Amino acid sequence: MFPDGPDQQNKRLQDAASFPPDLFAVAALLLQVGGAYHYFVPRGARDAWSEACVCIEDADLQNWQRIGKSWAKQYPELPSEIQPLWKELWKSRKEPVFKEPEAGKPAPSWWKVCWALMAIADEACENVGYIHVDDKQSDWHGSWVALTVDYCLRNSSDGITPSDRHRRVDRQIASICLMADRDVVCVQPKSHTPEVGCTPRTLAHNLALLPPRGEMRAHWQRPPQYMLPESRTDLRLLLIPYPFELDAEWFQGEKVIGEDEVRRSGRAKPWGWFTLDQHWLPRNPQSVVRMVDLLLDQARAKSGSINGVVFPEYALDWKSYKAVADNLRDKHPDVEFFVAGSSDNCAGEKGNFALSSHFFDETKNDQSTRMAATTSRAKHHRWRLDSHQLISYDLTKALDPRYLWWEKIVLQQREIHVKVIRSASVFTTMICEDLARSDPCHEVLRAIGPNLVFVLLMDGPQIPIRWSARYATALSDDPGSSVLTFTSRGLISRSNAALERMSPEEKGSREPSWAVGLWKDATGTAQMVHCPPGDHGVVISLHGDPLFEATLDARQNSDASRWRIVGSPITVSLDAVRDASLISELKLK
């Protein structure tokens, strides 16, 4: 856990860690590995619970909160109460971390001591991922995250100079700990504390215990500037379900195991790779820029300022993405962030990526300059097209339905990027299969509890009975995120056309739908977002409500927030443009 000791000043394990995230890392990990956390009972009467339970009294909570808040104010000085607690924990160092509780016997003495250290460290890190620290501010809390992100923005590599106004954030921070080994455990700031269940995710309000960086990495990113509170203004998003049309021949297949080999070897089924050519992208990326400008102008005329622009999975490439991002930075000061799926990233790597950019003001020599900072992360799972999907999307003429077809992409390091928006909210992105597959990504996402999750899809209609709605519901329940699934209209159009050709028996109760998105939040709200032919974008408005949360030991927190959709989605259209060249370039039919 601490190969160089728990403190930067010495290597003495007998001394407590002097940085709160480090102390949290070791205490929370011991409680998790030891299987201890579910035996703790808040406000429990000692004689009403089994001997193995640890009852926490209000006096304990108040004392831990007091120590934690004083630590935040006096850092780097260690509160006098922490070292005695660490000494008590140190006395148990030769005991097994996990030991099955025996009937009629009390819990190990180190359990409550360890919980106290965990709670104190968590309380010391209030708002650690949100508060921006400038040169005039002496408080430590928030400085590690905010200043490290600022350092990354100022020192990015690959030919990006400090004077450039669009920076690639490629030096990611897998853990906010200083001394705890990232190959053992990672810690990041936290947004939501789940309201249900008894898991390690419910231990803390401000810090999330995460797996080692090799298994799954999470990067918390915050623009180095003041962030508006959620209550100040609604969040309005322009969703552009591009491409609007997809031709079957744009799907290309490469057979790997053929039917003859299947018969000889006894394999279950032939399979191959497929690729998707982005013939919908114009030669000149400025055509995409103009499309976004026109849709933004209409969106503002109908709904007011627009704070975010979102494209679905695989909609763009890096060249068109950068052109749009630079234009949003220079000409649209109300836009705070931009998210899109792409076929390559800023490093020139080919694949299936989620790109996201923050726009922020940087001040040098009393001159403020609007900047863009972009990150990319790769898809975690390959899309597999089977006969059912090929028929549903009317792709059987392009890809043989007797084969299983796998998306031909390289699977890279698994990671998620968590980006701060407003004063107490973060969002992250998922790409299609990432939502459906249960893997370390979901564990990390639930531990951090992002307020908003954008799921970028290339899929059919987003209706409540389909797979994306089922998996979105799981995230809206735990950790309580608000989830937007969003697809391009291209496959929806193909899916509707295939449905129309089916017999009544094949079709069943299914009807054509132009739902490009589905909103799901913890209140149980599920709302479809439609964008039918003739429209080319849709605006949704989100409102941030304050949220009251409690940890497993009943420590209260009123600083959280939850986003809910308000009003009806508003569609915008390019049809009024009457620009034949633009319509042709963007493959608008």
C-alpha angles and dihedrals in degrees: 000000000000108000090167095037129267094276135052091228100058145357097238110132088194088073121078121245110268096208114073098223089053092052090046091051096057096039096047093044092052091050091049099044091042091053088231106127098079092058093066117104122193115222091355121163107236095226093050097061136059120270091252092063123093112218116209118206127206089248089060093052094047091049094049092048091049092051093046094050092047089051090055090053098044101037128170086035111084116231111248092238096063102066094055089052090049090051089055090052090046090058089065095049093115095051118099112262091226121042124159109244112245122225112262094010125109124248118268111282093236094063098078093040090053091048090051091054091047093050093046092051091048093050090049090058099058109157090357094153098044116042115092114219119208130184092272095054119086101183111111100211112106094010097105094055100035097044094042091054089047089051090052092051091051096045107041118144141211097084096312107135125205089250094060114105096211112059132185112224101214102146099082127189112226094185137014091217118111101202109013110103110253089210088064104037140346132209128202135171117275134223109183131033107206114247093211137052136025108262138129085267090071095055098086145028102206109026132053123208108221136183122260116294093248091060098045133342129209123190121199111206129188128178110239096244144080114292124212117242115249092244093057097075142347121260112243120195129194109212116197111192094204131195093052093189134029125194117212093230090064086075109082123193130207113191115219106169111029131200094260092056090046091056093046097045100033093238115166099238141351116254143183147172125269132198131191119221113215097225089151091072114095121233090241113054089205087079088064089046091053091049091054092046092052093047092047091051091053093043092054092047090055103035112010128243120009118220103183140023120206132188122185131244118313092354097132143021126229094264094056093038093055092046091053093043093051090049092049089050094050104035108023111057093171092063110095101179144008127207129184143154114243142185093226139013141227091276092059094250117148121224140077113314142173109220122193133178134196120207117209143153120255119197122208125165089353090303118120119211126185110234138189124214119189134195130183133199129185129238112265100212135037119241112242118205114204131181093272093056093042090055093043092052094039093239100131092109091057101038124033107245090212087071134069108233121207125198108253102230135124113248108225136187109318113242144141129212118220113199126194118232120177122350100302109014137088135185134202135186133232127190119224106273090035088072095052101043119079106222140126090295090070093047092054094042092052092046093055094037104209115209093223130032119190111200109198112206144179095202147114127278116327100233128152096253096058130093097259092058092052094052093042088056090058091057093044089055096045121049090003099244123161107237131202117189110197131183138177119258092236098085091035088060091049091045093051091048091051090049092052090056093052123101118250089255093053093043096050112171094336119121131187113270135187095201104140092174143029123203119206127174138172093265088070094255115149115179128174119223111213129200109172127188110292091043124082105185142020132209122215125187122215128195124203116223123192112251129208113215137178133199125227090269091050098253105157129226127183098175098087125100139203127206121221130181115251130194125356124307112261120218126214128196142205094206093097091060094076090196106148095190093052092046090051094046093052094046092241112171 
